[in-house]
Amino acid sequence: MIKLSILSTLVILIFSLLSCKVTQETFKTEIQIPEKFELNSSRINFNEIKKDSNLYLQSRKEFFKDSNLIALIDEAVINNFDMQLVFQKLQQTRSGIQFTRGIRLPELGLNLNAGQEKFGDYTIDGVGNYDTQFSPNLNSKQRIPAHVPDFYAGVYSSWEVDLWGKLKDKKRASIARFLAQEQGINLMTTQLISEIAETYYKLVVFDREVIIIEENIELQENALMVVSAQKETGKSNELAIEMMSAQLLNAKVLLFDIKQLIIQSENKLNFLVGRYPQSITRSPLQMNNSLGQITNTVVPSSLLENRPDIQAACFEVLAQNADLRAAKAAFYPNLTINGNMGFQAFRAALFFDPGSFAYSFLGGIASPILNRRALKADLMMTKASHKTAYLNYERTVVKSFTEVFEVMQLLENLKNMQSLKMEEVEVLKKSIGTSQELFITGRANYLEIITSQKNYLQSQIELLDINYNNLINQISLYKSLGGGWE
């Protein structure tokens, strides 16, 4: 009757424990996303539902239309040294996933033991074993020799029953952190593609600058010939020739400077691709060059969800949620079940005898009562980490919206700047011919020729800079929306 009462008490206790639950921490964003911004009288609605087909984020092969650039990007994604190092770190993290995958399952193993022991003649075990030699209740197989061998072969198992979901939460946290690191690789891919594209287009712009400077050198040489001819007729002087010669030499020095920058940019691009220095095949610059179509009037929040840093921050919050639940569950009792089963005998000949079969089973509940400072400290630290992860998530979202908004404003301004600068270049191009004609007729001096040539060269380079900045900002917008990784 007493045994039945004890068993009933244990059953009631176990079911009571199973009925308890740890308070679930839910991840709810409280970030207030701005609904509307004003951009040159065009409203930007960040919460607009993605309905227009133009609002989807293109793949890198659709966005970057240059086949030479696409070939460099594809090679860099595979061969870039930093990418390979980060990928290996991700593989190390994957081992943690393999560990937690079976954390809730019972541990099962094989145990093989063989040994020998002799007890002292003046010990309880020694005297007891000696008396068995004369016991009429034991047969010859059961008599214990003076030197006692011990043979055991069997299986053992240990299982911590996940009453409160602590082990399940540890598994969730491990998986979430792995996914966060995976998003780190995606973020690195986006940054790598952006850097390669920026360096590539810088090379293309340098090529165009070389052509412009060479054309200006030719114009300056023609102007120098005109001034030299005018000196022969007494309409010019040596100072004019010296000033125009100096301007010509300056243009030639600038040409070599640009060629050196081309070499440096090619080396940087080759390193990003993960190969030794070599010539880079590239396409000529197209004025008013436009990359993939990204709307510059509406940016829906659904596009920003593609950003790897936002996804990584979200996964980190989910991991901290799981850690917090596990830290709370540590205050509750643990139910552990241990068992062994196999064959054990002190004679090898009797090892597989049915009488040698043995087993043991033990279940226990352990609960921390005193000195729970370590658990409280862990819970306090986990709560702080949880809050930190959420603040980082909020900061990443706000930063993302700010980046997109700033880039869109700059693209709009660059578009207007480019249109005005192109008109300026055309006007200054005409001024070169006009100044030479006026100089020949004696209605302008050589300084006006020098000024017109200098302004024309400067305006062409400034127009190139605007075109380059336009390309860079299109790339920045693509990167800010989380494009490039696939």
C-alpha positions in Angstrom: 0.0 0.0 0.0 2.9 2.3 0.8 4.6 1.5 -2.4 1.5 2.2 -4.4 1.1 5.6 -2.6 4.7 6.6 -3.4 4.3 5.6 -7.1 1.1 7.6 -7.3 2.8 10.6 -5.8 5.6 10.4 -8.4 3.2 10.1 -11.3 1.2 13.1 -10.1 4.4 15.1 -9.6 5.6 14.3 -13.2 2.3 15.3 -14.7 2.3 18.5 -12.7 5.7 19.4 -14.0 4.7 18.6 -17.6 1.7 20.8 -17.3 3.9 23.9 -16.5 5.1 26.1 -19.2 7.8 28.7 -19.5 6.6 32.1 -20.4 7.1 32.6 -24.2 8.9 35.7 -25.3 7.5 37.0 -28.5 9.3 39.2 -31.0 7.1 42.2 -31.8 8.6 45.2 -33.7 7.6 48.6 -32.3 9.5 50.5 -35.0 7.6 53.5 -36.3 8.3 53.5 -40.1 7.6 56.9 -41.8 4.7 56.7 -44.1 5.6 59.6 -46.5 8.6 61.7 -47.5 8.7 64.7 -49.7 11.2 64.5 -52.6 10.9 67.4 -55.1 7.2 67.4 -54.6 7.0 63.7 -55.2 5.7 61.7 -52.3 7.6 58.5 -51.3 5.3 56.0 -49.7 7.4 53.5 -47.8 4.5 51.3 -46.9 3.0 50.9 -50.4 2.2 47.4 -51.3 4.3 45.9 -54.1 1.9 45.8 -57.1 3.8 47.5 -59.9 6.1 45.0 -61.7 8.8 47.7 -61.8 9.1 47.6 -58.0 10.8 44.2 -57.8 14.5 44.1 -57.2 16.4 42.8 -60.2 19.1 40.2 -60.1 22.7 41.4 -60.7 22.6 40.1 -64.3 19.5 42.1 -65.0 20.8 45.2 -63.2 24.3 45.3 -64.6 23.9 45.1 -68.3 27.7 45.0 -69.1 28.7 41.4 -69.9 32.3 42.1 -69.0 31.3 43.4 -65.5 29.0 40.4 -65.0 31.9 38.0 -65.8 34.1 39.7 -63.2 31.4 39.6 -60.6 30.7 35.9 -61.2 34.4 35.1 -60.9 34.8 37.2 -57.8 31.9 35.6 -55.9 33.8 32.2 -56.3 37.4 33.3 -56.0 37.5 36.3 -53.7 39.8 35.5 -50.7 37.6 37.2 -48.1 34.5 35.4 -49.4 36.3 32.1 -49.1 37.4 32.8 -45.5 34.0 33.8 -44.4 32.5 30.7 -46.0 34.9 28.5 -44.1 33.8 30.2 -40.8 30.2 29.5 -41.8 31.1 25.8 -42.2 32.5 25.9 -38.6 29.2 27.3 -37.4 27.4 24.5 -39.2 29.0 22.0 -36.8 27.1 23.7 -34.0 23.9 23.0 -35.9 24.8 19.3 -36.1 25.4 19.2 -32.4 22.1 20.8 -31.4 20.1 18.8 -34.0 20.1 15.8 -31.6 20.2 17.6 -28.3 16.7 16.5 -27.3 17.2 12.9 -28.2 18.4 10.3 -25.6 22.1 9.5 -25.6 22.8 5.9 -26.5 26.2 4.2 -26.4 28.0 0.8 -26.2 30.0 -0.1 -23.2 32.6 -2.9 -23.1 34.6 -3.6 -19.9 37.0 -6.3 -18.8 39.0 -6.3 -15.5 40.1 -8.1 -12.5 40.1 -7.3 -8.8 41.3 -8.9 -5.5 39.9 -7.9 -2.2 42.0 -8.0 1.0 41.6 -10.9 3.3 40.6 -8.6 6.2 37.9 -6.6 4.4 34.2 -7.1 4.3 34.3 -8.0 0.6 37.2 -10.3 1.1 35.7 -12.2 4.0 32.3 -12.3 2.2 33.8 -13.7 -0.9 35.7 -16.3 1.0 32.5 -17.5 2.8 30.8 -18.1 -0.5 33.2 -21.1 -1.0 31.3 -23.0 1.8 27.8 -21.8 1.2 25.4 -24.7 0.4 23.1 -22.2 -1.5 25.6 -21.6 -4.3 26.4 -24.0 -7.1 29.9 -24.4 -8.6 29.3 -21.7 -11.2 28.4 -19.1 -8.6 31.4 -19.5 -6.3 33.5 -16.3 -6.4 37.3 -16.9 -6.9 39.9 -15.1 -4.9 40.9 -13.1 -7.9 37.6 -11.7 -9.2 37.5 -11.1 -13.0 34.7 -8.8 -14.3 33.4 -8.9 -17.8 30.6 -6.5 -19.1 29.1 -5.8 -22.5 26.0 -3.8 -22.9 24.4 -0.5 -23.9 23.8 2.6 -21.8 21.5 5.5 -22.2 21.0 8.9 -20.7 18.1 11.2 -21.4 17.3 14.7 -20.1 13.5 15.0 -20.7 12.9 18.5 -22.2 10.0 19.4 -19.9 10.2 23.1 -20.4 11.5 23.3 -24.0 14.9 24.5 -22.8 16.8 22.1 -25.2 14.4 23.0 -28.0 15.1 26.7 -27.5 18.9 26.1 -27.5 18.4 24.3 -30.8 16.3 27.3 -32.1 19.0 29.8 -31.0 21.7 27.8 -32.7 19.8 27.6 -36.0 18.9 31.3 -35.9 22.5 32.3 -35.3 23.6 30.1 -38.2 21.0 31.8 -40.4 22.3 35.2 -39.2 25.8 34.3 -40.2 24.6 33.1 -43.6 23.0 36.5 -44.1 26.4 37.9 -43.2 27.8 36.1 -46.3 25.0 37.6 -48.4 25.8 41.1 -47.0 29.5 40.6 -47.9 28.5 39.4 -51.4 26.4 42.6 -51.9 29.3 44.8 -50.7 31.8 42.9 -52.9 29.6 43.3 -56.0 29.2 47.0 -55.3 32.9 47.5 -54.9 33.7 45.6 -58.1 31.1 47.6 -60.0 32.4 50.9 -58.7 36.0 50.1 -59.5 35.0 48.8 -63.0 33.1 52.0 -63.9 36.0 54.0 -62.5 38.2 52.3 -65.0 35.7 53.0 -67.8 35.6 56.7 -66.8 39.4 56.8 -66.8 39.4 55.4 -70.3 37.1 58.2 -71.3 39.3 60.8 -69.6 42.3 59.5 -71.6 40.3 60.1 -74.8 39.2 63.6 -73.7 42.7 64.6 -72.7 44.2 63.3 -76.0 41.6 65.3 -77.9 42.4 68.4 -75.9 46.1 67.8 -76.5 45.4 67.8 -80.2 43.4 71.0 -79.9 46.2 72.7 -77.9 48.8 71.6 -80.4 46.7 73.1 -83.3 46.3 76.3 -81.3 50.1 76.4 -80.6 50.7 76.1 -84.3 48.3 79.0 -85.0 50.0 81.2 -82.4 53.5 80.3 -83.8 52.3 81.3 -87.3 51.0 84.6 -85.9 54.4 85.3 -84.3 56.0 85.0 -87.7 53.7 87.8 -89.0 54.2 89.9 -85.9 50.7 89.4 -84.5 51.9 87.4 -81.5 54.9 87.2 -79.2 57.1 84.6 -77.4 55.1 84.9 -74.2 52.0 83.5 -75.9 54.0 80.6 -77.3 55.5 79.9 -73.8 52.1 80.0 -72.1 50.4 77.7 -74.6 53.4 75.3 -74.5 53.1 75.1 -70.7 49.4 74.4 -71.0 50.2 71.6 -73.5 52.8 70.1 -71.2 50.4 70.2 -68.3 47.8 68.2 -70.3 50.5 65.6 -71.2 51.4 65.2 -67.5 47.7 64.8 -66.6 47.5 62.1 -69.3 50.2 60.0 -67.6 48.6 60.6 -64.2 45.4 59.1 -65.5 47.2 56.1 -67.0 48.8 55.4 -63.6 45.4 55.5 -61.9 44.2 53.0 -64.5 47.0 50.6 -63.5 46.1 50.9 -59.8 42.4 50.4 -60.5 43.1 47.3 -62.6 45.3 45.9 -59.8 42.6 46.5 -57.2 40.0 44.9 -59.4 42.1 41.8 -60.1 42.7 41.4 -56.3 39.0 41.6 -55.6 38.4 38.9 -58.3 41.2 36.8 -56.6 43.7 36.7 -59.4 47.1 38.0 -60.4 47.5 41.4 -62.1 46.4 41.4 -65.7 44.6 43.6 -68.2 40.8 44.1 -67.6 38.5 43.8 -70.5 35.9 46.6 -70.3 33.3 48.3 -72.4 33.5 52.0 -73.4 31.5 54.5 -71.3 28.1 55.5 -72.7 27.0 59.0 -71.8 23.7 59.1 -69.8 24.5 55.5 -68.9 21.7 53.9 -66.9 21.8 50.7 -65.0 18.8 48.5 -64.1 15.6 50.2 -63.6 14.9 51.1 -60.0 12.0 53.5 -59.4 13.0 56.9 -58.0 9.6 57.9 -56.8 8.4 55.0 -54.7 10.4 52.7 -52.4 8.2 50.0 -50.7 9.3 48.6 -47.5 9.0 45.1 -49.0 12.2 45.8 -51.0 14.2 46.6 -47.9 13.3 43.2 -46.5 15.8 41.9 -49.0 18.7 43.5 -47.2 20.9 40.9 -45.6 21.8 43.1 -42.6 18.1 43.5 -41.7 17.6 39.7 -42.0 20.7 39.0 -39.9 19.6 41.4 -37.2 16.1 39.8 -37.2 17.6 36.3 -36.8 19.8 37.5 -34.0 16.7 38.8 -32.1 15.0 35.4 -32.7 18.1 33.7 -31.3 18.0 36.0 -28.2 14.3 35.2 -27.7 15.2 31.5 -27.6 18.1 32.1 -25.2 15.9 34.1 -22.9 13.3 31.3 -22.7 16.1 28.8 -22.0 17.6 31.0 -19.3 14.2 31.1 -17.6 13.7 27.3 -17.9 17.0 26.7 -16.1 15.2 27.7 -12.8 12.8 24.7 -13.2 13.5 21.1 -12.2 15.3 18.8 -14.6 14.1 15.3 -15.2 16.9 12.9 -16.1 16.5 9.2 -17.0 19.6 6.8 -17.0 19.7 3.2 -17.9 22.1 0.3 -18.6 21.4 -3.1 -20.0 23.8 -6.0 -21.0 25.7 -9.1 -19.8 27.9 -9.2 -16.8 29.8 -12.1 -15.2 33.0 -12.9 -13.3 33.7 -16.0 -15.5 34.3 -15.7 -19.2 32.6 -19.1 -19.8 29.4 -17.8 -18.2 29.4 -14.5 -20.0 26.5 -15.3 -22.4 24.6 -17.4 -19.9 21.0 -16.2 -19.5 21.7 -15.7 -15.8 24.4 -13.1 -16.7 21.8 -10.7 -18.1 21.7 -7.5 -16.0 20.1 -4.0 -16.2 19.6 -0.9 -14.2 17.2 2.0 -14.5 17.2 5.3 -12.7 15.1 8.4 -13.0 15.7 11.6 -11.1 14.4 15.1 -10.7 16.8 17.8 -9.7 15.9 21.4 -9.0 18.1 24.3 -7.9 17.0 25.7 -4.5 19.9 27.5 -2.9 22.8 29.5 -4.4 21.0 30.3 -7.7 23.2 33.3 -8.3 24.8 31.8 -11.4 21.3 31.2 -12.9 20.2 34.8 -12.0 23.3 36.3 -13.5 22.9 34.3 -16.7 19.2 35.5 -16.9 20.3 39.1 -16.3 22.9 38.9 -19.0 20.5 37.2 -21.4 17.9 39.9 -20.9 20.5 42.6 -21.7 21.7 40.7 -24.8 18.1 40.4 -25.9 17.5 44.2 -25.6 20.8 44.9 -27.4 19.8 42.6 -30.3 16.4 44.4 -30.6 18.1 47.9 -30.5 20.5 46.7 -33.2 17.6 45.5 -35.3 15.8 48.9 -34.9 19.0 50.8 -35.7 19.6 48.7 -38.8 16.0 49.3 -40.1 16.2 53.1 -39.5 19.7 53.2 -41.1 18.4 51.3 -44.2 15.5 53.7 -44.8 17.9 56.7 -44.4 20.4 55.3 -46.8 17.7 54.7 -49.5 16.2 58.2 -49.0 19.5 60.0 -49.3 20.6 58.1 -52.4 17.3 58.8 -54.1 17.6 62.5 -53.4 21.1 62.6 -54.8 20.1 60.7 -57.9 17.5 63.3 -58.6 20.0 66.2 -58.2 22.6 64.5 -60.3 20.1 64.1 -63.1 19.5 67.9 -63.2 23.3 68.6 -62.8 24.1 66.3 -65.8 21.6 68.1 -68.1 23.1 71.5 -67.3 26.7 70.4 -67.5 26.1 68.9 -71.0 24.9 72.2 -72.2 27.9 73.9 -70.7 30.3 71.5 -72.5 28.6 72.3 -75.8 28.9 76.0 -75.3 32.6 75.8 -74.3 33.3 73.6 -77.3 32.1 76.3 -79.5 34.1 78.9 -77.6 37.4 77.2 -78.7 36.7 77.8 -82.4 35.4 81.3 -81.7 38.5 82.3 -79.7 40.8 81.1 -82.5 38.9 82.9 -85.2 38.9 86.1 -83.1 42.6 85.7 -82.4 43.4 85.4 -86.1 41.5 88.6 -86.9 43.1 90.4 -84.0 40.0 90.8 -81.9 41.1 88.4 -79.1 44.4 87.6 -77.4 46.1 84.3 -76.7 44.9 84.3 -73.1 41.4 83.9 -74.3 42.4 80.9 -76.3 44.1 79.4 -73.3 41.1 80.1 -71.1 38.6 78.6 -73.5 40.7 75.4 -73.9 41.2 75.1 -70.1 37.5 75.6 -69.4 36.5 73.1 -72.1 38.8 70.4 -70.7 37.6 71.1 -67.1 33.9 71.0 -68.1 34.4 67.6 -69.8 36.1 66.1 -66.8 33.3 67.5 -64.5 30.7 66.0 -66.8 32.5 62.7 -66.5 32.5 63.0 -62.7 28.8 63.6 -62.7 28.2 60.5 -65.0 30.4 58.5 -62.7 28.7 59.7 -59.5 25.3 58.9 -61.2 26.5 55.3 -61.8 27.9 55.0 -58.3 24.7 56.2 -56.8 22.6 53.8 -58.8 24.9 51.1 -57.5 24.5 52.5 -54.0 20.7 52.4 -54.3 20.9 48.8 -55.5 23.1 47.9 -52.6 20.9 49.8 -50.1 17.9 47.7 -51.2 19.9 44.5 -50.6 20.6 43.6 -54.2 23.3 41.5 -55.7 23.3 38.3 -53.6 21.4 35.4 -55.1 
